[in-house]
């Protein structure tokens, strides 16, 4: 049975949501790539270009990635666009987290329009 072809719009949307979350971090692509277990940052470059998505192991690691020590990526939002972009990591930083979620949603909407 041949492999099913990916939906290019879905791929672009998912990639743009990950790119938005990557843009909220304080780390370089090299640092994030090391965290995800990639040999170099080229995977993240291809992701930002909408050419490829994270494999399941990298996606699981990305879900545990601490964004500014405040929150973790919401993988449901990354995959579907539904819900909040980030899940709280520390309850005491709720207002800052809400502001980051709003920023991520706006940037994702702008990316989807391009």
N, C-alpha and C positions, 0 to 999 in steps of 0.2 A: 504494500500500500504506500503510495507516495506521501511525502510529508506535506501537510497543509501549509499553504502560503500565508504569511502574516498579513494582517490588515495594515497597510501603510499609515493610515490616519491614526489608528490605535497606537501603533509604534511611535509615531511622532508625538502624540499626546502624552504617552507614558514617559517618553524620554524628556519631554519638556518639563513634566512635573518633577522628575528627579533632578534635572538641571536647576530648577527653581530652588529646591532644597539644598543642593550643593552650593548655590549662591548665598545662602544664609549662613554658611559655616565660616569660621575664621581660618580654616586650614587650607593648605595648597592642594592641588590635584595629586601631587606626588604623595603627600601625607595620607590623603583619603584612599588613594590606590593601594598603598601599603596596608592600611587598615582592612581593606576589602580582600587583600591577598593577591592583588594583581602585580605583575612584574614591573609595569610602568604605567604612566597616566594615559596612554593612548586609548584605553577602553573608555575612559571618561570623555575624551575628545570625540570619539565616535558616537557616544551616547548624546553628547550635547548637539552633535550634527544630525541626530535622529536616525543614524545608520544602524545602530545595534543597541540592544537592551542588556541589562544585567542578567547573568545566569542565576539560577535559583539559590545557589550557595552565597553568591555576592549579594543578592537581594535580601537574604536572611540576615547577613552581617550588616547591611545598610539599615535594616529595621532596628538594630541595636545601637546604631551610631548616635552619639550625643551631639545634638545641634546646640552650640554655644552653652553647653552644660545645662540647658533648660529643658530639652525635650528630645524625643526620638521621632523619626519619620513614621508617619502612619502609612503602612504598606497598602491598606485598603484604598486610601486616597491616591497613592502612587499608581495603582493598577486601574482604578475605576474613575477617579476624579470625584468620588462621593465622600462626604465627611470633611473633617478638618485635616490640613496638611501635616500637623504635628500632634503628637501625644505628649501630655505633660510628663516631665521627669521630676520636677520639684513643685509642689503646690504653692510654695511661697512666692514664686515668680509668675503667677497666673496672668497678670496684666501684660507683662512683657511677652509671654507666650501667645496671648491673644493677638497682640500687635504683630508678631511674627507670622501667625496663621493668616491674618488679614493680608499682610504683605505678600505672602506666598500665593494666596488665592488670586490676588490682583495680577501678579506677574505671570501666573499660569494662564489666566484669561487673555492677557496681552500676547503671550507666546502662541496660544491657540489661534488667535486672529491673524497672525503673520503668515 
